[in-house]
Amino acid sequence: MNRLIHLLARAISLVAASAVTIGVVLYPRAIATDMHSVPHGWLVCLMIGMSAAYVHGFGFIPKHPILKRFFSPWIAWPMIVIGAVMILI
């Protein structure tokens, strides 16, 4: 059962990271209408969350304990959600 939960979490990470990638590449106007109104801080939060989700989704597990926690869904998913919410409101 634990293995199934781990695989489901990895699948969710890959889907979330892919959705962010597709959204930013195909519809950048959702982030800002021009270069001067881009919320850079929240965009960085979104991109870091996306990157961490890709790392987790592809199954890489770092040996360093800090990196192991950083590349977990406990960090990646909230960063994606917070970044997306703050950009879209």
Secondary structure per residue as TSV (DSSP state, phi and psi in degrees):
chain	resnum	aa	ss	phi	psi
A	1	M	-	360.0	-38.8
A	2	N	H	-63.0	-38.0
A	3	R	H	-64.4	-39.7
A	4	L	H	-64.6	-42.2
A	5	I	H	-64.1	-40.9
A	6	H	H	-63.3	-43.3
A	7	L	H	-66.0	-37.5
A	8	L	H	-65.6	-41.8
A	9	A	H	-63.5	-40.4
A	10	R	H	-64.5	-40.3
A	11	A	H	-64.7	-41.6
A	12	I	H	-62.8	-40.9
A	13	S	H	-61.8	-44.9
A	14	L	H	-64.6	-41.3
A	15	V	H	-65.9	-43.3
A	16	A	H	-64.7	-45.3
A	17	A	H	-65.1	-39.5
A	18	S	H	-66.4	-38.6
A	19	A	H	-63.7	-41.6
A	20	V	H	-64.6	-44.9
A	21	T	H	-59.7	-48.9
A	22	I	H	-63.9	-42.3
A	23	G	H	-62.5	-43.5
A	24	V	H	-71.2	-38.7
A	25	V	H	-75.7	-44.3
A	26	L	H	-83.8	-29.2
A	27	Y	-	-136.4	71.2
A	28	P	G	-68.6	-17.8
A	29	R	G	-66.6	-16.3
A	30	A	G	-68.2	-26.3
A	31	I	T	-83.4	-47.3
A	32	A	-	-162.2	151.6
A	33	T	S	-83.0	-24.4
A	34	D	S	-144.6	172.6
A	35	M	G	-68.0	-22.3
A	36	H	G	-84.9	-14.9
A	37	S	G	-105.8	15.4
A	38	V	-	-72.1	125.6
A	39	P	-	-77.6	84.3
A	40	H	H	-59.1	-40.8
A	41	G	H	-62.4	-44.9
A	42	W	H	-73.8	-30.9
A	43	L	H	-66.6	-39.0
A	44	V	H	-62.7	-43.3
A	45	C	H	-58.7	-45.1
A	46	L	H	-63.4	-43.4
A	47	M	H	-70.1	-37.2
A	48	I	H	-66.4	-42.0
A	49	G	H	-61.5	-40.8
A	50	M	H	-62.9	-44.5
A	51	S	H	-63.9	-43.3
A	52	A	H	-64.4	-36.0
A	53	A	H	-67.2	-39.4
A	54	Y	H	-62.1	-44.5
A	55	V	H	-61.0	-45.9
A	56	H	H	-66.5	-42.6
A	57	G	H	-63.9	-35.5
A	58	F	T	-81.9	-5.5
A	59	G	T	93.1	10.9
A	60	F	-	-74.3	130.3
A	61	I	-	-121.7	107.8
A	62	P	-	-67.3	155.3
A	63	K	S	-82.7	-31.3
A	64	H	S	-69.9	131.0
A	65	P	H	-63.7	-33.9
A	66	I	H	-69.0	-44.1
A	67	L	H	-68.0	-33.3
A	68	K	H	-61.7	-39.8
A	69	R	H	-73.9	-37.6
A	70	F	H	-65.1	-40.5
A	71	F	T	-90.8	41.2
A	72	S	S	-114.1	162.5
A	73	P	H	-66.7	-19.4
A	74	W	H	-66.2	-23.9
A	75	I	H	-102.0	-44.3
A	76	A	H	-64.7	-49.3
A	77	W	H	-63.4	-47.2
A	78	P	H	-63.2	-35.1
A	79	M	H	-65.1	-39.6
A	80	I	H	-64.1	-46.6
A	81	V	H	-65.3	-48.0
A	82	I	H	-63.5	-45.6
A	83	G	H	-61.1	-44.5
A	84	A	H	-66.1	-43.4
A	85	V	H	-64.4	-44.9
A	86	M	H	-69.3	-29.1
A	87	I	H	-75.3	-41.5
A	88	L	H	-83.2	-13.5
A	89	I	-	-96.4	360.0
